[in-house]
């Protein structure tokens, strides 16, 4: 299941609505990207002014949380398999940000980031471990709630987290939260397919668990993997697909796009077997042509001002929606 949402503190759990629907049914301006590229990032418009949790968010974090993103949820019913999945995707989460980065501008300026959103977003609590088991996750969350470092069970803002109907006790899905807003449905499906295929690979081969397969220092492996991943996230926020990262398996240096290409080759047969190979196939085009942030920065460096870049991106988004509507929903259009 794919769910699009605003980050915590803005409009929670807002389902993605096709651009063509909004344009047809109500006057609106759809702005692509994960930040307010043309201005207004200093203002905080609350979706629920009477919510005390939102009071806390605004007072604590200010407008750093006024961003847009896509959260991808994959159902996993076994809690221990879910924890293993969270461990693997946590250390590979920077790769999904690299594919989706779409926030190089804020308030009419280039920010120095490909993902301004992730570069500035306040991950909370400050340190979140690789959960070794479901019991470890429960104990840790209970401790954070008691200490006040989490205001409630939703106040766990990290790249990936276990989710469910009664957190942290009843869990049923992995939630990948790191991706910037992806407006092209085909690109979003490719990112989702990569994630799903990687999880199928892990389920079939539990030895992919970073706590087992990594050759990084055994005595402090979990802590070292978290430090390595934090550095990778920071590098990808700035340079996305061109970022130089360290691989969790052995610490070797590798470009983000090369790492993604390696995983793509590994999971292609699994994706094909599971019937999602067609959705995965657009991934090489993203690696070759760049994500939205890279394409926009290229246009800007070629002489187009930021406002015109965003206007063009908005028009492209509308055109893409209408093309897909014609191709995928001809009976509804008729």
Buried (B, 14 or more C-beta within 10 A) or exposed (E): EBEBBBBBBBEBEEEBEBBBEBBEEEEEEBBBBBBBBBEEBEEBEBEEEEBEBBEBBBEEBBBBBBBBBBBBBBEBEEBEBBBBBBBBBBBBBBBBBBBBBBBBBBBBEBBEBBBBBBBBBBBBBEEBBBBBEBEEBBEBBBEBBEEEBBBEBEBBBBBBBBBBEEBBBEBBBBBBBBBBBBBBBBBBBBBBBBBBBBBBBBBEEEEBBBBEBBEBEEEEBBBBBBBBBBEBBBBBBBBBBBBEBBBBBEBEEBBBBBBBBEBBEEBBEBBBEBEBBEBBBBBEEBBEEBBBBBBBBEBBEEEBEBEEBBBBBBEBBBEBBBEBBEEEEEEEEE
